[in-house]
């Protein structure tokens, strides 16, 4: 805490009552090992083919298979990486531990990468922060592959890192584009936010030839088959980008070139074609040479309509340095705030940000009093955020850009078994999110706004067994300077909400709302075609679409998936909502 003189004093960890604070690692009762048995129309053997849940729409779009999201595509546990450096708490309660912790991270970053497990992961080692309290006036940066920052628990007897001082900054940055010096107090005072450094197109050119989708061929959402003009130069295992160019015709069809003015007759920002080119990262797992078709590992989560310019396909090579097999785990993170200002914003912003990262994780982390929570940003891929809590944000409660608690805005991201309080947006994506992304088995309490896609067209997001105040997938029109259509090809599955919810379909697309328990807004702010509700107010089987699809990938072996991926291995919060 900062005292009246402006000097830092030792921070109290929490002013919450013990009844409302997550007490640390919680061990759930032993669950019986039982085989997965789906309902008659969706047996385990074909649960991955969710066309049995809902027939294709008028365009042929189907619910995508979401099972390949998260660290190492979901079918592995997060590894226990060997410790290479140990850091002890300083005996001086006023010391700044930024340099000590960053030096330990930098040392481990120099070690050789060693294989771990059987899924291609290679790690250097973990920096272990022993139980106690650490004070960090700058930011901590993980900038090399295979480095893990680990504590000894989230509870009062574990490891706590306090973001001290009055610098507005993101706190723990996992990003291959950054250098260690960027975390210093001096650099953080310049507000060199990593989120402002990301180009829209982060891909290099390649010697492989470009190819394109053929004229007259419609590729629906949910399809793993990608017809192309020419397969020459490509092989099984190649990673590619499927680039859907923005077009004036598409934006006009959505009505996003005619957004009405905001209140007070302030102009809205009209959408432009050059800002809405979408780039989907995929891997070729097979090639149907006879039909000149790539078979993709992850299905398309946006249709490719031949009435718009054709999609371009090219080799995936990132411009920016990208790191892998990195993690933040088993920690409590606390932002130091002004106790006399409940809307203080001169302190930590996001607690953890992952960007330019593939196959990373944030696990068993509690954050407290930051402005926002945990963010898998635009250039994150295959990131898992699990068993985390984001509690008691301190900021202006209703202003934009604040209290975004769990934010998936990259591709193939996964949030599971997480909990948050007092959000604006508990579970959120930002604009132009290419997906797929999944939020599953998570709860938000006491938010003052909604969960769902927030702005400017996110694609392919699954909200699965989410409990929160409100979920919206809708037309936002002039809101937020012209956010317009927020999301398409979303699935809201067995979710529960106490608020008035709004689900609408952008032209030419479909959203699916299945087994939803909650009220509907009878007078939405902006008129648009409503999404068809499937079994409204009554949950469906299987309980979880994500887990059913993952189990289907494991040939229906529930016990195996429970053992290696932890379907119900933990609870992150008391069942009090």
Secondary structure, DSSP 8 states (H G I E B T S, - for coil): -B-TTS-B----S--S-TTTS--S--B------------TTS-GGGTT-GGGTS---TT-------TT-SGGGGSS------EEEEE---S-TT---HHHHHHHHHHHHTS--EE-SSSS-EE-EEEEE-SEEEEESS-EEE-STTEEEE-S-SSTTSEEEEE-SS--B-SEEEETT--GGGGSHHHHHTT--GGGS--S--B---SS--EE--TT--B-TT--EEE-S--TT--TT-EEEEEE---HHHHHHHTTTS---BGGGB------GGG--EEEEEEEEEEEGGGTEEEESS--SS-B-TTS---EEEE--BSS--EEEEEEEEEEEEE---TT-TT--SSB--SEEEESEEEEEEEEEEEES-SS-EEE-TTEEEEEEES-EEE---S-SSSTT--EEEEE-SBSEEEES-EEES-SEEEEE-SS----EEEEEEEEES-SS-BEE-SS-EESEEEEEEEES-BEESB-TTGGGT--B-EES-EEES-EEEEEEEEB--TT---EEES-EEEE-TT-SS---B--EESTTS--SSS-HHHHHHHHHTTT-HHHHHHHH-SSSB--S-S--
